[in-house]
Amino acid sequence: MRIAVIGTGYVGLVSGACFSEFGVSTMCVDKDAGKIERLKRGEIPIYEPGLDDLVAKNVKAGRLGFTTEIEHAVPDADAVFIAVGTPSRRGDGHADLSYVYGAAEEIALNLKGYTVVVTKSTVPVGTGREVAKIIRRTRPDAEFDVCSNPEFLREGSAIEDFMRPDRVVIGTDSDRARAVMRALYRPLYLIETPIVMTSLETSELIKYAANTFLAAKITFINEIADLCEKVGADVHDVAKGIGLDGRIGKKFLHPGPGYGGSCFPKDTLALVKTAQDYGSPLRIIETVVDINTKRKKAMADRIVEACGGSLQGKTVAVLGVTFKPNTDDMRDAPSLDIIPALQAAGAKVRAYDPAGMHEAEKMIPGVEWCTSAYDTLPDADCVAILTEWNEFRALDLKRVVDLMRAPVMVDLRNVYNPEDMEMAGFAYSCVGRPSRLEINARRDKVST
């Protein structure tokens, strides 16, 4: 089989490489000539573990190629995947579908024979129908069907997610299109991956419903963490206690500074806007969006408080700026709100991230970027962990204390144990876990 993938961003490049690993002849298309040339040289424009080797292997095998010319990829394809960006539209939060619709027009002009046009991008309900209208209007003689096939890739583990997914969702009204999609995903049938066959509209909504539910789960545990701090409970024990309930599950119950990345912020907002447009508002998700926005400011305030209520003239060392580890993605990362708030409060900020600094320095001016975690620490008044990269989990705590002006740590990812940090000499603040001093103070208050 042959496919074309329009767009070589995160979803397009990972999907194209993985389909080629399945044995499918895959041509990835992008208008960015510089990006295509870099890909042809084996340079991967995104940070995703294992992707460089996967691309190189399949290019060498002749199953994966890259081009700027859509007319070289679409005519011979059994299926064409639209994997372009759908960012939040400025001003109203709706998904910007201009790239999707533009791709549909170009695909229409180059169709030859029966082709399945697949929306791989995250798109609101009704987009697939509109793509079909665009293709029919542009090429009335075209023989095609439109299918929705949303991705469920986690940055940092995307290849495993594609190769061994929890499920594959395929939305189409056409038996012919279903047959093509089944053939493409045949390797997953062999490992008994659940395949959900449904309608276009249902498939589109499944993607948004999944992401907004996970965002709500993160927001829920963050609010429980705040309550834990007030009552002297441990949020990790709460998360374990409820996560062992099979109806709830343990994933996405990790407290922190709020969700970010390329999916949750824009998808929650887009679903809120879609629901409002259809007169069926999603009050829970509206609240999730509001809480997450405010939480980032609250995390900056927590750092100020840990430094005695003022950052004027002080230095804060920041460890991690990407929204999660194992990615260089800075989209809607909490650091984009937290660091400027620290600077506005008078702090000098030094920061280090294993993969995200190249992107971050374009987005956060005035930061001193360092070459290691330890380089951020000399004479620092506070160190704040914003991203839980593995290399931050085993810092030499004695060295950290010796380097800093004041041994203050604000651990927004709960990497360390409060008792261990207090024994190491830190004034330690984390999320949803009381310190030993706080527990003892509460016990003393109760006993009196």
N, C-alpha and C positions, 0 to 999 in steps of 0.2 A: 504494500500500500504506500501511497504518497500523500503527504500533507504539507501545507504551508502554514506558517505561524506569523501573523502580522504583529510586529512589536517585539523588541528584544529587551524589554525591561525584566523585572524580577520574574513575573509569571511566565512571560513568553519564552525567555531563555531557559528557565528550568524545565518548563513543559516540553519545549522543543528537544532539549538534550535527552530528557527521559523517554520521550516517544522514540527517538532514534535508538536508544538503548534497547527498546522493545523490538527493534528490527525494522521500524518504519522509516522510509526515506523522507527526511524532513528538511525543508528549506525555510530558514528564518529571514524575515524581511523587516528592514527598518530604514526610515528616511535619513537617519543620521549617518552620513557616509563615514565620518571619523570613527564612530562606534563599530560599524561593519568592518572597516579595515583593521581595527584593533582585534576584533573577534577572529578575523581570518589569520591574524598573527598569533592567536592563542592567548590574547590578553582579555581577561574576564572583567567586565566593568562593575560588577557587584561582588561583595564579599559573601560567599556561601560555601561552607566546607564541602569539599569533594567535587564541586562543580567544574573546576578547571580540568581535573583529570577526566571527568565524564565527557566534557566537550572535546578535549584532545583525542580521546579514544575513538569517538564516533566520527569526528572529522577525518581521522586517519583511515577509518573503515569505509569512508565514502557514504555514510548514512546521514550526515549532518552538514549543511552548508549555510552560507550567509550571503545576502544580496540586498542592494538598495532598489532593485528593479522588480516591482510586484508582478510585472508581465512575464517574468522568468520563473515565477513560483506558482502562480494560481492556475493557469490553464491545465496543467497535468495533475493537479491535486484531487484526490478523492474527498478531502475535507480541508477547509480553510478555517483556522482558528484566529479569532480576533482577540488579541491580548494587549491592547493599548491601555493607557491610563484613563481612569475615571475620577479625577480629583474633585474635591468639594468646590462647587462654583462659588466664587467670591460674592459675598453679599447675602446669599440666601441659604447656603448649605446644601442645595441640591447637587447631585452628581453631575459633573460636566461630561456630557455624552458626545461632544463635538468630534473627538478623536474616533469614537466608535462609529458614528455615522459617516464620517469622512472615509474611514476604512471600508465601510459597506459599499459606498459609491465606487471606490477604486476596485474592489473585488468584483463588483457587478460588471464593470467594463472589461474584465479579463477572464470571466467564466467561460469554460469550454466543456460541454457535456455536463452530465449530472454531477452536482457537487453539494456537499453538506457544509453550510456556513455556520460555524460554531462560535457563540459568544463565550469566551473563557474569562474575559474581564468581569469584574463585579459590577452588575448593572441593575437598575431598579426594575420593578415589575412593569412589563409592557415594552421593554426595550427590544426584545426579540421580534415582536410583531412589527415594530417600527423599522427594524433592520430589513425585514422581509418586504415591507412597503417600498423602502428605498431601492432595494435591488430590483423589484418588479418595475418601478417607475423608471429606473435607469436602463434596465435591459428587459423589456417585456417578453423577449424570447428565451430568457435564461431558464434552464432546468435546474432547480435547486430546492433545498429545504433548509430551514433555519433551526438550529438546535442550541439549547442552553446547557453548558457543561462547566459549572462553577468550580473554581479551585479551592482547596482547603490546605494550603501549604503554610507551614510555620517557618519563618525565617530562622536559619540556623540548623534546621533539620528537614529542609524542603525535599531533598532527593529521596530520603526514606519515606516521607509523607506521600510522595508520588508513587514510588515503587510498591509500598505496602500501606495503602490508605485504609482508613476506617471504613470508607464507603466511596463510591463514585455515583454522582447524581447526573442524570441525563434527562433533559426535558425536551420533548418534541411530540408532535401529533402524527408524525410520518413513520410508518413501518419501514420504509426504505432507509430513512435516516437512522432509525434504531439499528438496523442491520449493519450499517457502516460503522456506527459507534461501537457496537459489540465487537466487531472485527478489530478495531483499533485497541480496545481494552482486553482483548482475548487473554494476554498473559496474566491479567488479574483474575480472570475467571478460574484459571488453573490453581490459584491459591485461595479460591473461595471468597474473594472480596465481595461484600454485598454491593449490588448494582441497583440503584433506585431509579426506575423508569417512571417518568411522570410528565406533566404538561409543561410547556414553556413558562407560564406564569408561576407555577408551583416551584419549579427549579430555581427561578430567579429569587423567589422569596425565601427558599431554604437557605441560601447563602447569607442573606441579610439576617435572617432569624438566628442562625448559628452564631454569627459574630456578635450580634447584640446581646444574645444570652450570655456568652462568655464575658463580654464587657460588664454586664450586670453582675455576674458572679464575682469578678474582681472588685467591683465597686462595693458589693455587699460585704466582702471580707475586710475591705479597707474601713468601712464604717464600724464593723464589729471590732476591729483593732483599736479604733478610737475609744470605744466603750470599754475594752479590756484595760486600757491605760487608766481609765477613771476608776474602775472597780478593783484593780489589782489582779486581773486574770491574764492568762497567757494565750495570745491569739493562735499560736501554733498548736497548742493542745486543743483549742476550740476547733480549729480547722481539721485536725486529725479526727476528733470526735464526731464531727458531722460528715467528714469526707468518707469515713468508713461505711456510712449509710449508702447502700447501692443506688438509692434513688437520687443521691446528690453527687457522689463521686469526689475524689480528692484533687482533681486537676483544677487549676485556676483559682485556688484558694490560698494564694500567697500574697500577704499584704505588702504594700509598697507605696511609691509616690504617685500612683495612678497609671492607667494604661496609655500607650502611645503607639507609634508605628504607622504603617501604611494602610492598615485595614480598620481597626476598631474606631478610631476617631471619625474618619469620614463615613464609615458604614453606619454607625449609630446615628449620626446626623442626617444622612441621606434617608434612612428608614423613617426617622421622625418626620422629615419633610414629606415623604411619600404618604405616610399615614394621615398627616394633616390635610394633604391635597384630596384624599379620598374620604375625608370626614370621619375618620376612625382613629383618633389620636392615641398614641402609645404613651400613656402618662409615666409608666415605669421607666421607659427608655429616655424620655425627656428629663426625668430626675437623674438618671445615670449620667447623662451628658453634663448636666449642671454640677453634680457632685464632683465628677472627675476634673472639670475645669477649675473648680475652687480648690481642689486638693493640692494641686501643684503649688499654688500660692501658700497654702498652709504648710507645705514642706519647707519652703524658703523661710517662713516665720519660725519653724522649729529650729533651723540652723542658727538664726539670729538669737533665739532664746538660749540655745546651748552656749552661745558666746557671751552670755551675760546681758543680753538685751540690746547690744549695739555692735555693729560691725565697722564702725568708722575707724579707718586706719589699720584694720586687721586684714590678715591674709587667710583665705580659705583654700585648702587643697581639695580638689574635686576628683574623685576616682570614678571614671565611666561616664560617658555622655550619650551613648546610643540608647535607644528605648529598651533594648534587651541585649544580652550577650550573644556572641557568635554572629553578629551582623554589623555592617557599617551604616545601617539605616538611621537617619536622624529625623525622619518625618514624625512630627508631633511628639518627639521625645520630651519627657519631663524636664530635662536639662535646659531646654530652650526657654522655659519659663523660670526655672529655679536660678540659673546662673545670672541672668539679667537682674532678677530681684535682689540677689546678693550684691551685685555691683551697684545697684541703685541705693542700697543701704550703706554704701561706703566701703565695701570690701574689695581687696585685690584678689583676683581668682587665678590660681594656677590649676591646670587640669591635664589629665592623661587618660587616653582610651586606646586600647590595643588596635582598634580598626577604624574608629569613627572620626579621628581628628581632622583628616583632610576635608571631609564634608562639614564638620562642625565649625572650623575656623572661618568658613564662608558665611556662617549663620549667626555666630556669636562673637562680635568684635570685642576687643579689649582684654581677651584672655591670654595668659602666658601659657603656651602649650609646651608640655614637657615630654621627655623621652622615656620615662618610666614612672611607676607609682612613687618611688622614693624621691625622684627629682622634684616632685610637687611639695615635699614636706619641710625643707629647711626653714626654720623660724615661722612655721604656719601656726595660726591660733586655733585652727579647727581643720579636721579632715572629714569630708562627707562622701560616703559611698552611694552613688546614684545608679550604678549598673553592676550586677553581680557577676562580672567576669571571673573565671576560675582563678586567675592569677592574683585576685584580691582576697582570696579565701585563706591564704596561708602567709600573710605578711609577717615579717620578723617584728613582732610587737615591741621588743626592746629597742630595736633600731628606730622604729617609728617614734617612740617616746623620746629617744635621744635627739632626734632630728627636729622635733617640733618645739615651738616656743611654749605652747600649752597643750598638754595631751588630751584634747577634746575630740571625740569621734561621734559623728551623727551617721548612723548606719541605716539608711532608708530601705535597705534590702534584707536586713536581719541576717547578715552573713556570719556574725560572731555571736558568741554566748555572753550574755550580760555579766555573769559572775566571773568568767575568765577575763573579760576586759577590765572589770573593776580591780581584780587581783593584779593585772598588768599595770595598773596605775592610771587608767583612763577615766575621765568623766565621759561616760558612755550613754548615748541616747539611741534608741531604736524604735521600731513601730509595733505597738500592741503587746509589748512584753515589759512588765515592771522590773526595775532593778532590785537587787537585794536590799538596798537602802530604803527604797520605797515600800517594799513588802514589810520590812521591819518597822518602819514608821507607822504603817497602817495597823500592824499588830499592837504596837505600843498604844496607839490611840484607842483601839478597841478595849485593851486591858485596863485603861484608866477610866 
